[in-house]
Amino acid sequence: MKQWKVSARTMETYLSRAREMLLEETGKTRQEHIAEAYWHYQSVIEDPKTTTREKLEARAGIRELLGLDAPTRIDAQVSGGVIVLHTDLDVARVVGTNDGNSDSRSR
């Protein structure tokens, strides 16, 4: 982000728009792309000609595609009373309240 001199928020906006443009160009929904990728991986697993390594890589692809693995990276930032947790899977916001409880929201 420093390379392009933009904030993290601006970079997220750019990436989000780029993903939208790619989806529009294909004429398929995100769900259709996920289904195609899943069935491709499944065909690799079921093919008797594929190697064990290829089958393991396909299983890893399915796990990643479906978000089944725990995050491998977590960063926390505090800004204006808000803790923002960044992971390689999702972004969660936890907002503290006066009564000690917290309100958790996924973004």
N, C-alpha and C positions, 0 to 999 in steps of 0.2 A: 504494500500500500504506500510505503514511503517512496518507492520508485515512481509512482504516478502522482504523488502529492495529493491524495484524496483520503478522506476519513473512512473508517471501517464501515460506517453506515452507507456512505456513498458507494463503496465497493460492493456491498451487499445488494444495493439497488441495481447497479450495473449488471451484476451476475444474474440477478433474478430476471431482469428484462431480457438478457441474452438467452436464458433458458426458455422464456416465453416465445421469443422469436424463433428459436430452433424447433420448438413444438409446432408453432404455426406453419413453418415451412414444410414439415413432414405431413401435415394433415391428420396426424394421429394424436390421441390424448396421452397424457402422462401414464394413465392406467394401461393403455394399449402397449406402450413401450415397455412398461414393467412386465406385463404378461408375456410379451415376445422374448424378453431377456430371460425370464424364468423358464419358459419352455425350451429355449436354446440350452440353458444350463442343464435342464433335466434330460434333454436328448444326449448331451455329452455323457452324463452319468449312466444312462441306460445303454449306450453304444458299447457292445462287447469289444470293439476294436480300439477304444480309447485306453490310454495308459492310466495307471493308478494316480500318477501325478496330475493328469488332466482331470480325472474325476474329483480329486481333492480340491483342485482349483475351481471347478464348477460348483462344488459344495460351498466353498468360501464365497463365491460370487452370489449364490442364493442367500447365504447368511447376511452378506452386506446389503443386497437388494431389499431384503425384508427387515433389515435393522435388528437382527437377532443378537448381535454381539454387543457387549457392554462398551461404553466409550473407552477409547484408549488415551484420550487427552482431555483434561478438564482445566480451564482457566477461569478464575473469578475476578470480577472487577466491582468496586463499590463506587457509585456515583449518585449523589443527591439522595442518600438513604435507600438506594435500590442496589441489590446485589445481582449482577448479571453473570450467569454461569454459561460459559462457552464450552461446548464439547464437540467432538468430531461427528456427533450424531444429531444434536439438536441444541437449541438455545432455550434456556429456562430463566424466567425472571421470578425472583422471590422478593416480595415487598413486605417489610416489617410493619406491624401495626402497634399502636400504643399499648394494647393489652398483652403484648408478648407473642401473639399468634402471628402467623405469616400467611400470605396469600400467594400461592404458587400458580404461575401461568406459563404455558408453553407457547413458544412463538414459532 
